[in-house]
Every structure is written in structure tokens, then in C-alpha cells.
Amino acid sequence: MSTIENIQNERFKKYLPEITKITQNLIEKFIHQILDSFYKKQENLFKIYGQQTIEIEEIFETYKEFFIFGVKKNMNEEEMSNNLQTFGISKEVSNFISDAFIARKLEIEAVLKIDSSKISSCFLKDFDWKINYVMSSNTISEIQHPLLTLNLYLQSNGQVQEVLLEFTPPELEEFIDELQKAGNIIQKLTFK
């Protein structure tokens, strides 16, 4: 288990069982508020739950993090309920929470995918490439080798910017390796 997973697990151990501090009749509303917060701004928790606002906010954020964890791990209803029970939550409450989660899981996943794609507003609109074979040059030490010229047309806020890149064969291989690494990271961010 990584350090991040250890920290996350400790946070889950500390705050997930704290839901029992909320009265039974408010737990349902609380869980639905957490699920709704993926789409809209959360309500003022102090108005609803009183003096324990800081603790309530921690519980709120921990459950939200747990739901994200559930989406990433593609948990089904039984797995979600069992996980909650390992943190000391009663079967009745854990079943309610897992039912609510499963009912909204696909929506949460869609919101998380959209949020992860908002890292940059810039996107590739078009590209063009050509291969040149350098026969002689006063600025390039190597002659008689191929060069790839890649024109990228990036669009951001309605404006198109052209980026020109030139690669020798080793530089092109390195560039492709970096793109593959970036592609793997993006796949992890999209949860599947």
C-alpha cells in the first residue's frame, strides 16, 4: 500500500464511522447532499447540523473521497457495503449508503471524467507533418539524415496557435515514449 493509500485509509478509519454522530433521520439527507455535491455547490452545513460544523465538514469530505475511491475501484453494492462495515458502520446504514452510491455511481463517474479533462482548455485542433531529408546544412552538424517536421494547431479560447516541432529519429522516439507515458496517465485519470 502506498503512502497516499495509507493516509487515505487512516482518514477513512477516523471519519467514516463518525456518521453515527448525525441523528438517524439526517443521515439520509447527509448522504444525498454529499452525492449532490458532485454536481452543485454544497449547502451550508452549519445551518443543517449545528455546532459540529468543522467535524461535519471533515466527515462530508471523507465520504466524498470514499465515493471517489469507490468509483475508481469500480465497487459494486456489496463491496461498498462491506468496506463501510469494516470501518464500524452498521449494516443498515452501510446498506443505505451503498444503495445511494450505486444509484448515482455512473453520474459521479461522468462528472469526475469531465473534471479531469478540465486540466487545460487548450486542445489539438489539427496537425500536419512532413519528413525532410537533410543533404547539407551550415547549422546542422549531421547531414544526410531524416528530420520530421510536425505542425500542431492548438485551439484555446477560440484562438488557434501554430506550434512547429522538428525531430531527429532519436528525438522522435523519445517524444513518442513521452506521449505514451502521458496517455497512460490519462487512462488512469479516466478510471478505466
C-alpha positions as CSV (number, residue, x, y, z in Angstrom):
1,M,0.0,0.0,0.0
2,S,1.4,3.4,-1.0
3,T,1.8,6.3,1.4
4,I,-1.2,8.1,-0.1
5,E,-3.3,5.0,0.3
6,N,-2.2,4.7,4.0
7,I,-3.1,8.3,4.7
8,Q,-6.4,7.9,2.9
9,N,-7.1,4.7,4.9
10,E,-6.3,6.4,8.2
11,R,-8.7,9.3,7.2
12,F,-11.4,6.7,6.4
13,K,-10.8,5.0,9.7
14,K,-11.1,8.3,11.6
15,Y,-14.0,9.9,9.9
16,L,-16.3,7.3,8.2
17,P,-17.6,5.9,11.5
18,E,-18.3,9.5,12.6
19,I,-21.5,9.4,10.6
20,T,-23.2,7.9,13.6
21,K,-22.9,11.3,15.3
22,I,-25.5,12.5,12.9
23,T,-29.0,11.6,14.0
24,Q,-30.6,8.7,12.1
25,N,-33.2,10.9,10.4
26,L,-30.5,13.2,9.0
27,I,-28.1,10.5,7.7
28,E,-30.2,10.0,4.5
29,K,-30.2,13.7,3.8
30,F,-26.5,14.0,4.6
31,I,-25.5,11.2,2.1
32,H,-27.7,12.7,-0.6
33,Q,-26.1,16.1,0.0
34,I,-22.6,14.5,-0.5
35,L,-23.7,12.8,-3.7
36,D,-25.3,16.1,-4.9
37,S,-22.1,18.0,-4.2
38,F,-20.5,16.3,-7.2
39,Y,-22.9,18.4,-9.4
40,K,-23.6,21.6,-7.4
41,K,-22.2,23.7,-4.6
42,Q,-22.7,22.2,-1.1
43,E,-25.2,23.7,1.2
44,N,-24.2,25.5,4.4
45,L,-23.6,22.5,6.7
46,F,-23.8,24.7,9.9
47,K,-27.4,25.6,9.2
48,I,-28.4,21.9,9.0
49,Y,-26.1,20.2,11.5
50,G,-25.4,22.8,14.1
51,Q,-22.2,23.4,16.2
52,Q,-20.2,20.5,15.0
53,T,-19.5,22.1,11.6
54,I,-15.8,21.5,11.3
55,E,-16.2,17.9,12.2
56,I,-19.2,17.6,9.9
57,E,-17.2,19.1,7.0
58,E,-14.4,16.5,7.6
59,I,-17.0,13.7,7.6
60,F,-18.6,15.2,4.4
61,E,-15.2,15.5,2.6
62,T,-14.2,12.0,3.7
63,Y,-17.4,10.4,2.4
64,K,-17.0,12.3,-0.8
65,E,-13.4,11.0,-1.1
66,F,-14.7,7.5,-0.3
67,F,-17.2,7.7,-3.1
68,I,-14.5,8.7,-5.5
69,F,-12.4,5.8,-4.2
70,G,-15.5,3.6,-4.9
71,V,-15.7,4.8,-8.5
72,K,-12.0,4.3,-9.1
73,K,-12.1,0.8,-7.7
74,N,-15.4,0.1,-9.6
75,M,-17.1,-1.1,-6.4
76,N,-20.4,-2.9,-6.6
77,E,-23.1,-2.5,-3.9
78,E,-21.9,-5.4,-1.8
79,E,-18.2,-4.3,-1.9
80,M,-19.2,-0.8,-0.9
81,S,-21.3,-2.1,2.0
82,N,-18.6,-4.5,3.2
83,N,-16.0,-1.8,3.1
84,L,-18.1,0.6,5.1
85,Q,-18.8,-2.2,7.6
86,T,-15.1,-2.8,8.1
87,F,-14.9,0.8,9.3
88,G,-17.5,0.0,12.0
89,I,-20.7,1.3,10.3
90,S,-23.8,-0.7,11.0
91,K,-25.1,-3.0,8.3
92,E,-28.4,-0.9,8.0
93,V,-26.5,2.4,7.5
94,S,-23.8,0.8,5.2
95,N,-26.6,-0.8,3.0
96,F,-28.3,2.6,2.7
97,I,-25.1,4.4,1.8
98,S,-24.1,1.7,-0.8
99,D,-27.6,1.8,-2.3
100,A,-27.4,5.5,-2.7
101,F,-23.9,5.3,-4.1
102,I,-24.8,2.6,-6.7
103,A,-27.8,4.6,-7.8
104,R,-25.6,7.6,-8.6
105,K,-22.3,5.9,-9.5
106,L,-22.4,6.4,-13.3
107,E,-23.3,10.0,-12.8
108,I,-20.4,10.6,-10.4
109,E,-18.0,8.8,-12.8
110,A,-19.1,11.1,-15.6
111,V,-18.6,14.2,-13.5
112,L,-15.2,13.0,-12.5
113,K,-14.2,12.4,-16.1
114,I,-15.4,15.8,-17.1
115,D,-13.5,17.4,-14.2
116,S,-10.3,15.6,-15.0
117,S,-10.5,16.8,-18.6
118,K,-10.6,20.4,-17.5
119,I,-6.9,20.5,-16.7
120,S,-6.4,22.7,-19.7
121,S,-8.8,24.5,-22.1
122,C,-6.2,24.0,-24.9
123,F,-6.8,21.2,-27.3
124,L,-5.3,19.9,-30.6
125,K,-7.4,21.2,-33.5
126,D,-5.3,19.8,-36.3
127,F,-1.8,18.8,-37.2
128,D,0.4,18.4,-40.3
129,W,3.7,16.6,-40.7
130,K,6.4,16.0,-43.3
131,I,9.7,14.3,-43.5
132,N,12.7,16.2,-44.8
133,Y,16.0,14.6,-45.7
134,V,18.9,16.9,-44.9
135,M,21.5,16.8,-47.6
136,S,23.7,19.6,-46.4
137,S,23.5,22.4,-43.8
138,N,25.7,25.1,-42.3
139,T,23.8,24.9,-38.9
140,I,23.3,21.1,-38.5
141,S,26.4,19.0,-37.9
142,E,24.9,15.8,-39.3
143,I,24.0,15.7,-42.9
144,Q,22.1,13.1,-44.9
145,H,19.6,12.2,-42.2
146,P,15.8,12.5,-41.9
147,L,14.0,15.2,-40.0
148,L,10.4,15.1,-39.1
149,T,8.6,18.4,-39.1
150,L,5.4,18.4,-37.1
151,N,3.0,21.4,-37.1
152,L,0.5,21.4,-34.3
153,Y,-2.5,23.7,-34.4
154,L,-3.7,24.2,-30.8
155,Q,-7.0,26.0,-30.0
156,S,-7.6,27.8,-26.8
157,N,-10.4,30.3,-26.1
158,G,-11.3,30.5,-29.8
159,Q,-7.8,31.3,-31.0
160,V,-5.6,28.9,-33.0
161,Q,-1.9,28.8,-32.3
162,E,0.6,27.0,-34.5
163,V,3.5,25.1,-32.9
164,L,6.3,23.9,-35.1
165,L,8.4,21.0,-33.9
166,E,11.4,19.3,-35.6
167,F,12.7,15.9,-34.6
168,T,15.7,13.7,-35.5
169,P,15.0,10.0,-35.3
170,P,16.2,9.6,-31.7
171,E,14.3,12.8,-30.6
172,L,11.2,11.4,-32.3
173,E,11.5,8.1,-30.4
174,E,11.8,10.0,-27.1
175,F,8.8,12.2,-28.0
176,I,6.7,9.1,-28.7
177,D,7.7,7.5,-25.4
178,E,6.7,10.6,-23.5
179,L,3.3,10.7,-25.3
180,Q,2.8,7.1,-24.4
181,K,3.5,7.9,-20.7
182,A,1.1,10.8,-20.8
183,G,-1.5,8.5,-22.4
184,N,-1.1,6.0,-19.6
185,I,-1.6,8.7,-17.0
186,I,-4.7,10.0,-18.8
187,Q,-6.1,6.5,-18.9
188,K,-5.6,6.2,-15.1
189,L,-7.3,9.5,-14.6
190,T,-10.4,8.3,-16.5
191,F,-10.7,5.4,-14.1
192,K,-10.8,2.6,-16.6
